Amino acid sequence: MWHERRSLLENEVPYFCWDRAITVSEIRRQLAEQSGVDWLNTAAWIMREAAFEDVWQFLSPREVSAHLDEIEPFLGRRRDFWKYIIREWHELGKL
């Protein structure tokens, strides 16, 4: 059954925050303020836990592509999926 995706609300704790109570706006603030390993950890957490379509509410495809080599060690079982997606988008001229 098809379900239309909705944008996450700024003050809600997203479904993928099963291990922490943090709102959408707090996640966005962290990404904007963090750098280095902290940013990589937050980006990788989103890429591991959020549905593919929802990742783009926090990160851009260009950001993911630019930092994939650095994010990759933090992706766990999702590593191959993300490497495939970014490689295909490059081959298709999307990035």
N, C-alpha and C positions, 0 to 999 in steps of 0.2 A: 504494500500500500504506500502511495506517495504522500509524503508530508512536506509541506512547504516550510523552508527554514525561515526563522525569524532572527532579526538582529538581537544580540544580547543587550540587555538593559544595563546602563552604567552602574546602577546601585545593586544589581543582583549578584549573588555568588553563582558562577556558572556551574553547570552539571559536571564538568571535568575537574572541579576542585573537591574531589572526594576526600583528599588528604589535608586540606587546609581551607580555612574560611577567609577568602579574599574576594573582593568584588571586582567586577570588570574594570572599573575606573582605577582601582589599586594596581591591577595587573598592568594596565596601560602606563600608569605613573612609574611603576618599577622599570618597565622597558625603556621609558624615556630618560630615566635618571641613572640607570645602571650602566656599567661598562665592563669590559673584560669578561672574566669567568662568571661573574654574577649575571650579566646579560645573557651569556651563552646558556647558562643553566635555566634561566627563565624561558628563553626561546625554545630550548629543547623540551622542557616540561610541557609547554603548550603543544608542540609538535608531536609529542608522545601521547598526550591525554585527550586533546580536543579532536573532534571530528574534523576531517580534512577541510570541509567547507568553512568551519569556524576558525581555523588557524588564521585565515586571511582577515579576520576582524582585529587581529593583533599584530600580525607581521605581513610584510609585503613579499611577493615572490622574489623581487630583486634582493631584499634583505636576506632571505633564506639562501638564495643562490650565492650571494657574496660571502656569506659566513658558513656555508655548508661544511667546508673542511674543518672548521673550528667547532661547529655544533655536533658534527658526526659522532665523536666519542661519547656524547651524552644521550644519544638517541636510542640506545638499546636495541630491542627487536624491530624498531621502526626505521633503523638505519638504511636498510636496503630499499625500502619503500621510498624514502625521501631522495636517496641517490638516483633511483630510477625516474621519479617524477621530474626532478631538476634536469637530469640528462636529456630526457625526452623533450622537455620544454625548450632546451637549448637547440636540440636537433630540429625542432619544428619552427624555430625562429621566434618563439614566444618570449624568450629572454635574451 
